[in-house]
């Protein structure tokens, strides 16, 4: 019976941590090609238009769903993307249901490596813009002018205000909101499962 209590305690912590991280990151999951998936032929999707209608962010997840006997997913360089060159991929996927987490800003180029597929449009360029944080902007006043210079005007540079985020905040009321609730939940759950 002791093993079950320990297992339930760790399961509870894992669930709470997973919910906390998912809420904190606000990651979105994108099925590439939406309902059509990653496909070739009559149901072919214009993946350029598909990607242009999305706002990708670091931490988002791309899901490629396809028939693994007729398609695959290759992450390639820009040059190989434009030339549909499948010879030297950065990474290969072939499960038929691949989840790929976006790890940083930039362009991520994917093609299907099956002959002819990329040339007829089975390729996608996922653009992830860099997000500027308030710490990326200069703060404070500019350096004063040298003592010998005479100036009748004053220049003051102010950093732009941080953009409002649409992501939910976990730390409401200076850290007492959901963060405190999750901590209390873990303590209450953990109290029953003392070693």
C-alpha positions as CSV (number, residue, x, y, z in Angstrom):
1,X,0.0,0.0,0.0
2,X,2.9,2.4,0.6
3,X,4.1,2.1,-3.0
4,X,0.7,3.2,-4.2
5,X,0.7,6.3,-2.0
6,X,4.1,7.2,-3.3
7,X,3.1,6.6,-6.9
8,X,-0.1,8.7,-6.5
9,X,1.9,11.5,-4.9
10,X,4.4,11.6,-7.8
11,X,1.5,11.3,-10.3
12,X,-0.2,14.2,-8.7
13,X,2.9,16.3,-8.8
14,X,3.5,15.4,-12.5
15,X,-0.1,16.4,-13.4
16,X,0.0,19.7,-11.5
17,X,3.4,20.5,-13.1
18,X,2.2,19.6,-16.6
19,X,-0.8,21.8,-16.2
20,X,1.3,24.6,-14.8
21,X,3.8,24.4,-17.7
22,X,1.2,24.2,-20.4
23,X,-0.6,27.3,-19.0
24,X,2.7,29.1,-18.5
25,X,4.0,28.5,-22.0
26,X,0.7,29.0,-23.7
27,X,1.9,26.7,-26.5
28,X,-0.4,26.2,-29.4
29,X,-0.6,22.9,-31.4
30,X,-0.9,23.2,-35.2
31,X,-1.9,20.3,-37.3
32,X,0.0,21.0,-40.5
33,X,-2.5,21.3,-43.4
34,X,-5.4,21.3,-40.8
35,X,-8.0,18.6,-41.7
36,X,-6.2,17.5,-44.9
37,X,-2.9,16.9,-43.0
38,X,0.4,16.4,-44.7
39,X,-0.6,15.0,-48.0
40,X,0.1,14.8,-51.7
41,X,-2.2,14.6,-54.7
42,X,-5.9,15.6,-55.2
43,X,-6.3,16.7,-51.5
44,X,-3.0,18.7,-51.7
45,X,-3.0,21.8,-49.6
46,X,-1.3,25.1,-50.4
47,X,1.1,24.9,-47.4
48,X,2.5,28.4,-48.1
49,X,-1.0,29.9,-47.6
50,X,-1.7,27.6,-44.6
51,X,1.5,28.8,-42.9
52,X,0.8,32.5,-43.8
53,X,-2.5,32.3,-41.9
54,X,-0.8,31.2,-38.6
55,X,1.2,33.1,-35.9
56,X,3.8,30.7,-34.7
57,X,5.7,31.2,-31.5
58,X,8.6,29.5,-29.7
59,X,7.1,26.5,-27.8
60,X,4.3,25.8,-30.3
61,X,4.0,22.3,-31.6
62,X,3.7,21.3,-35.2
63,X,1.9,18.0,-35.8
64,X,2.4,16.3,-39.2
65,X,-0.2,13.6,-39.8
66,X,0.2,11.5,-43.0
67,X,0.3,8.0,-44.5
68,X,3.8,6.9,-43.7
69,X,3.9,4.5,-46.7
70,X,3.5,7.4,-49.1
71,X,4.9,10.5,-47.3
72,X,7.5,11.6,-44.8
73,X,8.7,14.9,-43.3
74,X,12.2,16.2,-43.8
75,X,13.5,19.4,-42.1
76,X,15.9,21.0,-44.6
77,X,17.9,24.1,-45.2
78,X,16.6,27.1,-47.1
79,X,18.5,26.1,-50.3
80,X,17.2,22.5,-50.1
81,X,13.7,23.8,-49.5
82,X,13.8,25.9,-52.6
83,X,15.3,23.2,-54.7
84,X,13.3,20.3,-53.2
85,X,16.5,18.5,-52.3
86,X,15.9,15.6,-49.9
87,X,19.4,14.2,-50.0
88,X,20.8,16.0,-46.9
89,X,18.0,16.7,-44.4
90,X,18.7,18.3,-41.1
91,X,16.2,15.9,-39.5
92,X,13.9,13.1,-40.8
93,X,10.5,12.0,-39.5
94,X,8.6,9.0,-40.7
95,X,6.1,7.9,-38.0
96,X,3.0,9.2,-39.8
97,X,2.2,11.3,-36.7
98,X,5.1,13.5,-35.8
99,X,5.0,16.2,-33.2
100,X,7.8,18.8,-33.5
101,X,8.2,21.5,-30.9
102,X,9.5,24.9,-32.1
103,X,12.6,25.6,-30.1
104,X,13.5,29.1,-31.2
105,X,12.8,32.0,-33.6
106,X,13.6,31.7,-37.3
107,X,12.4,29.8,-40.3
108,X,11.8,26.0,-40.2
109,X,11.7,24.4,-43.7
110,X,9.9,21.1,-44.1
111,X,9.5,19.0,-47.3
112,X,8.2,15.6,-48.2
113,X,11.1,13.5,-49.4
114,X,9.1,11.2,-51.7
115,X,10.0,11.8,-55.3
116,X,7.9,14.6,-56.9
117,X,5.9,15.5,-53.8
118,X,7.9,18.6,-52.9
119,X,8.0,19.8,-56.5
120,X,4.2,19.8,-56.6
121,X,3.9,21.8,-53.3
122,X,4.2,19.4,-50.4
123,X,6.6,21.8,-48.5
124,X,6.1,24.3,-45.8
125,X,8.0,27.3,-44.4
126,X,7.2,27.9,-40.8
127,X,8.3,31.4,-39.7
128,X,8.7,32.1,-36.0
129,X,9.4,35.8,-35.3
130,X,11.7,36.8,-32.5
131,X,9.7,38.2,-29.5
132,X,11.3,41.3,-27.9
133,X,11.2,41.4,-24.2
134,X,11.3,44.7,-22.2
135,X,14.9,43.8,-21.3
136,X,15.8,43.9,-25.0
137,X,15.2,47.7,-25.1
138,X,17.6,50.3,-23.6
139,X,16.6,51.8,-20.4
140,X,17.5,55.0,-18.6
141,X,18.5,58.3,-19.9
142,X,21.1,58.9,-22.6
143,X,24.6,59.8,-21.6
144,X,25.0,63.5,-20.9
145,X,26.7,65.7,-23.5
146,X,30.3,66.6,-23.0
147,X,30.9,69.7,-20.8
148,X,32.3,71.8,-23.6
149,X,29.2,71.4,-25.8
150,X,26.5,74.0,-25.4
151,X,22.9,72.8,-26.0
152,X,19.7,74.7,-25.8
153,X,17.5,71.6,-26.2
154,X,17.3,68.4,-24.2
155,X,16.9,64.9,-25.6
156,X,15.2,62.2,-23.6
157,X,14.9,58.7,-24.9
158,X,12.2,56.5,-23.4
159,X,11.9,52.8,-24.1
160,X,8.6,51.7,-25.5
161,X,6.1,50.2,-23.1
162,X,6.0,46.4,-23.2
163,X,3.3,45.0,-25.4
164,X,0.2,43.6,-23.7
165,X,0.2,39.8,-23.9
166,X,-3.0,37.9,-24.6
167,X,-1.5,34.8,-22.8
168,X,-3.2,34.0,-19.5
169,X,-1.2,35.1,-16.4
170,X,-0.5,32.5,-13.7
171,X,0.6,35.0,-11.1
172,X,-2.3,37.2,-10.4
173,X,-2.2,39.7,-7.4
174,X,1.6,39.7,-7.3
175,X,2.0,36.0,-7.3
176,X,-0.9,35.0,-5.1
177,X,-3.3,33.7,-7.8
178,X,-3.0,30.3,-9.6
179,X,0.6,29.9,-8.6
180,X,-0.3,29.9,-4.9
181,X,-3.3,27.7,-5.6
182,X,-1.2,25.1,-7.4
183,X,1.3,25.2,-4.5
184,X,-1.4,24.7,-1.9
185,X,-2.9,21.9,-4.0
186,X,0.4,20.1,-4.1
187,X,0.8,20.5,-0.3
188,X,-2.7,19.2,0.4
189,X,-2.2,16.2,-1.9
190,X,1.3,15.6,-0.5
191,X,0.0,15.6,3.1
192,X,-1.9,12.4,2.5
193,X,1.1,10.7,0.9
194,X,3.8,11.1,3.5
195,X,6.5,8.5,3.2
